[in-house]
Amino acid sequence: MPKYIYTAKSYSGETKGGEIVARDEKTLAGQLRSDGFLVTSISLVKEEQANGGVQVKFLERFDRVPLKEKMVFARNLSVMISSGLTVSRAVSNLALQVEHKGFKKILGDIFDEMQSGKTLSEGFSKYPAVFGDLFINMVRVGEVAGNLDEVLKIVSVQLEKEHDLKGKVKGAMIYPTVILSVMIIIGIIMLTYVLPQMMGVFKDMNAELPPMTQFLVNTSEMMRHNGVAVAVVFVGLVVFLNFFLQQEAGKKALSYFTVHVPIFSPIVKQVNCARFARIYSSLLKSGVSSVDALKIISNTLANYYYKKALVDGMEEIQKGIPLSTILASHPDIFPMLVSQIVQVGEETGKTETVLLQMAEYYEDEVDQVTKNMSAIIEPILMVFIGGAVGFFAVAMLQPMYSLMDSIK
């Protein structure tokens, strides 16, 4: 009979999971129901072993695994461990369920590492680009403290909130991205196909073109006769920009732009403050020291100025300076509310709780801002599009009026 991997929950909230042999899924669900459990997930164990002799190529260690995959993995791993499965067995079972091929190979390799005597965190450490400092360090803390299932539950919540934040920000940027992309495509079509046909009339009449019209004609000629060169230059600029943004100077420039430009500044600050508060709260709850927590967070946040503020804060905390004072010294990136709430937490001894509440507050603010983002960007886009259309229209009408005047 086939073998299934399952997780189930009782009416009282108790969870369990593991492997079981049954005739089919319906029979399995009936067996668990008779024991007072309802199935929450179930999958068939395939004959081939997902972990036997897995070889992960060097470059595959830097593959990007979707955040949602890691979120589901952390949650299911927590459930399986709390149900009594060994960590290695739980990882093996989850490797069979994962759909992402690269992640499946990675989990198989981690299982092999654990079979050879290494811990889960040591296995994760082979893939820092996949799991990140936060995931690895929290798992290491959970292994030492003996509450790995609880720590993994905290990690899954953190990943879920991070997934929601990124989704909201990306969703807010879809509208302007689509509009600008369509505008660029239409502009290219106008310059390469429509404009040359209209310009034929003016060339036949030997009319002198106004500067605006001549600029469009020159641009059109360049794109038509040097299309390959233009494409190469465009691709080269994209590659150079991508390379530049990977360097410290590029990261600093982009971070400065996003923090100080009025349109982007509020949402960038809210997203970074929400992530800082939630991650710091999660790390403190897991037993990580303040210095180590700031180090982990500095490697998690992408903005240069937030990273630098936290790295500098590590040295100041070691000197006995409170975190609230450190945050208050950076009012350009940490609003006064952040330092005040942290100070309240330090005075009451409830830093974890108040930081979690602050994270939820800023996450709600991000939700509200992203909902209004299209309303904020739309008038700016309309002005930009109107200006472009107006420029093209005037450039086309000017020579026509000139011709009419010459005919008179």
NORFEN-V532088 format. One line per field, one symbol per residue. phi: phi as a letter, one per 40 degrees, with the letter a starting at -180 (. if undefined). psi: psi as a letter, one per 30 degrees, with the letter a starting at -180 (. if undefined). burial: # if it has 24 or more other ideal C-beta (glycine too) atoms within 12 Angstrom, else .. A space follows every 10 residues. Layout:
# NORFEN-V532088
phi=???
psi=???
burial=???
This chain:
# NORFEN-V532088
phi=.cbbbbbabc cchcbaaiba cacacccccc cccccgbbcb aaaccccccc bcgcbbcdcc cbcccddccc cccccccccc ccchcccccc cccccccccc cccccccccc cccccchccc ccccccbccc cgccdccccc cccccgbdcc cccccccccc cccccccccc ccccdccccc cccccccccc ccbcddcccc cccccfcccc dccccccccc cccccbdccc cccccccccc cccccccccc cccccccccb cdccddcccc cccccdcccc ccccccgccc cccccccccc cccdcccccc cccccccccg cccccccccb ccbbdddccc ccccccccgb ddcccccccc ccccccdccc cccccccdcc cccccccccc dccccccdcc cccccccc
psi=llkkklklkl fffklllakk kleleeeeee eeefggkkkf kkkkjlekkf gjhkjkleff fgkjkkeeee eeeeeeeeee efffkleeee eeeffffkej eeeeeeeeee eeeefgflle eeeeffiffe eleeeeeeee eeeefgheee eeeeeeeeee eeeeeeeeee effeeeeeee eeeeeeeeee efeeeeeefe eeeeghkkkl eeeeeeeeee eeeefheeee eeeeeeeeee eeeeffleee eeeeeeefff keefeeeeee eeeeeeeeee eeeeffgkle eeeeeeeffe kfkeeeeeee eefeeeeffg kleeeeeffi fffjleeeee eeeeeeefgh eeeeeeeeee eeeeeeeeee efeefeeeee eeeeeeeeee eeeeeeeeee eeeeeee.
burial=...#####.. ....###### .......#.. .#....#### ###.#....# #..#.#...# #...#.#.## ########## ###.#.#### ########.# .######### ####....## #.##.##..# ########## ###....### ########## ######.##. .#...#.... ......#..# #...#..##. .#....#.#. ..#..##.## ..#....... .......... .......... ...##..##. ..##.##### ########## ########.# ########## ########## ..##.##... ..##.###.# ..###.###. ###.##.... ##.####### .##.###.## ..#...#... #......... .#..##.##. ........
